[in-house]
Structures are given as C-alpha cells and as structure tokens.
Amino acid sequence: MSTARTETRTSSWRTPTLRGLRQSLSVTRRTKQPVEEPLQLDAGGLRKALAIGSDLIASPTVDHVRQQRAWDCGLACVLMAAPHARRQTKSEVKWNDVEKACGTRSVWTVDLAFALRALGCRDFLFLTKTTGCDPSYARLAFYRRDLGADSTRIQSLFRRAQNGEVSVKRAVATRDGLLEVLRTGRVLAIALVDLRLLHARAARTSLLPRSYTGHYVLLVGAEGDRVRYRDPAADRAELVIDADDLHRARVAHGTDEDLILVAVDTSETAEALPPIRGVR
C-alpha cells in the first residue's frame, strides 16, 4: 500500500464527455487480435515452392544412417538427405561435416535448415507453423529444460532465415499434398514427429514415452497411401507407414508441423516413369 499523499485539485478537474467515455471503454475492451493461421500448401503449392515437376521418377536410393547419440537424429537425417540434394559441390558429406554445420546439441529444425545451407544444399524449403519458439511448449517436459536457453538463439536464426539466408515459410503441408510430392520421387523430407505416435501401432503402449517426444525421420518416397522412410533410431533401413499415421505423428502438439522439403538432384540419374495404374 502506497503512503504517498494524494491531493484533489478541483480547479483542474473536468467532467468527462460522452465521447471521452466511449474512447476509454474502447481501449479497455480492446482484445488481442487472433493469430493468423499458417498457409496450407497442397501438392501444387509445394511443387511451385520447390520448383519441381509432377512427372514420376525413380526415388533415390537413400543409405540408412543410424544416430550416434540421443539428440542427433536430425543430424543423421541431414547426412542421409544431403548427398541427393542439389548442391554447389559434389564432395562427400561426412558425419563430422554435419555436426560442425549444425553447431549445437540442442537441435531445432531451423538448425538443420542452416546445416543444409552450410553443406551447399541449394533447393530446399523449411515449412513451420511457428517462426520462433512457441511459449506454450514450456509446459511440455521435452522442451522445458532448454526452451529458455534456446529462445534467443532460435529467434536470431529465424530472423536470418527471413532475411534470405534460408528459405523458410510460415506454412504447413497438407496430408495429401505431402503424399503426392513424395510419390514423384523428386523430394526427400526431414519431418519432426511425435515418436509416441510414429510407433503407436508397432509397439506396446506401455513401452512408449508418456508425453510428447520429438524425433526426426527422413521421408524418402510413397506408393499409394504408404510412405517409405528412414528412422535414425531403427535397426532396419526400409520402413513403411500409413499416411494417416504419419500425419497424426507429424501434426501433434510440439512439432509445429516442421518439415524440410529437399529437392532431389535429378540431373544425372533421373528417368521418367510411366504413371502407376490403380494408385491414388
């Protein structure tokens, strides 16, 4: 409670006008403007953003790379994708190169985008719902420890990206749009997923984490409604998941629907394939 003396000076007091009252009420009732929803990109929008064709080619043969530590699944995905990207140099990409390009152990998707750029990859697109750190993630155990420390660094990277260093768009890929571009064989995609939902059908519920657990996988192609992918945490190289299951894991709260679409370098080996009959 303040002990400062207050005084009423009748000579300076004026009766408020009706207009003044209305203005005052309009200020106090003013509500925060709703956040605009991110752009939804279908197959056409994704192809246009990446400047890729719609005709089908053979998907690249992507070597499986296992993650080495609990935190470097994203780095493994970059190492798998980079050799097939349109790059400024054809030099071999090694694990140490990716680790140096990323430069952190607290890996966010924007870190992976800058790592691709540092490795000379040219044509890729980073899609996300949130260009920065979502403060609500502080309630998720997965983010709670590092969110405060990472926030300034992540905001700085997004500012650099929006200034043209990395192609980033506040947008999300639709289920069918992503599926369609994966079918063409012209795109690889680094996807952030909730690990619990990725393996929900394959594992007993008791073996899965209880709360959101972020994990990166590399999507390498699709046939029909089945998506082929590489999981850095898995022993098997070739894994397949239903498009609906992948979509649920990809749009779970905590992922920001983060997706890095990497245009495949088709200059040397690509051959157009005939349409696949009977496949949607």
C-alpha positions, 0 to 999 in steps of 0.5 A, a space after each residue: 500500500 502506497 503512503 504517498 499523499 494524494 491531493 484533489 485539485 478541483 480547479 483542474 478537474 473536468 467532467 468527462 464527455 460522452 465521447 471521452 467515455 466511449 474512447 476509454 471503454 474502447 481501449 479497455 475492451 480492446 482484445 488481442 487480435 487472433 493469430 493468423 493461421 499458417 498457409 496450407 500448401 497442397 501438392 501444387 503449392 509445394 511443387 511451385 515452392 520447390 520448383 519441381 515437376 509432377 512427372 514420376 521418377 525413380 526415388 533415390 536410393 537413400 543409405 540408412 544412417 543410424 544416430 550416434 547419440 540421443 539428440 542427433 537424429 536430425 543430424 543423421 537425417 541431414 547426412 542421409 538427405 544431403 548427398 541427393 540434394 542439389 548442391 554447389 559441390 559434389 564432395 562427400 558429406 561426412 558425419 563430422 561435416 554435419 555436426 560442425 554445420 549444425 553447431 549445437 546439441 540442442 537441435 531445432 529444425 531451423 538448425 538443420 535448415 542452416 546445416 543444409 545451407 552450410 553443406 551447399 544444399 541449394 533447393 530446399 524449403 523449411 515449412 513451420 507453423 511457428 517462426 520462433 519458439 512457441 511459449 506454450 511448449 514450456 509446459 511440455 517436459 521435452 522442451 522445458 529444460 532448454 526452451 529458455 536457453 534456446 529462445 534467443 538463439 532460435 529467434 536470431 536464426 529465424 530472423 536470418 532465415 527471413 532475411 534470405 539466408 534460408 528459405 523458410 515459410 510460415 506454412 504447413 503441408 497438407 496430408 495429401 499434398 505431402 503424399 503426392 510430392 513424395 510419390 514423384 520421387 523428386 523430394 526427400 523430407 526431414 519431418 519432426 514427429 511425435 515418436 509416441 505416435 510414429 510407433 503407436 501401432 508397432 509397439 506396446 503402449 506401455 513401452 512408449 514415452 508418456 508425453 510428447 517426444 520429438 524425433 526426426 525421420 527422413 521421408 524418402 518416397 510413397 506408393 499409394 497411401 504408404 510412405 517409405 522412410 528412414 528412422 535414425 533410431 531403427 535397426 532396419 533401413 526400409 520402413 513403411 507407414 500409413 499416411 494417416 499415421 504419419 500425419 497424426 505423428 507429424 501434426 501433434 502438439 510440439 512439432 509445429 508441423 516442421 518439415 524440410 522439403 529437399 529437392 532431389 538432384 535429378 540431373 544425372 540419374 533421373 528417368 521418367 516413369 510411366 504413371 502407376 495404374 490403380 494408385 491414388 
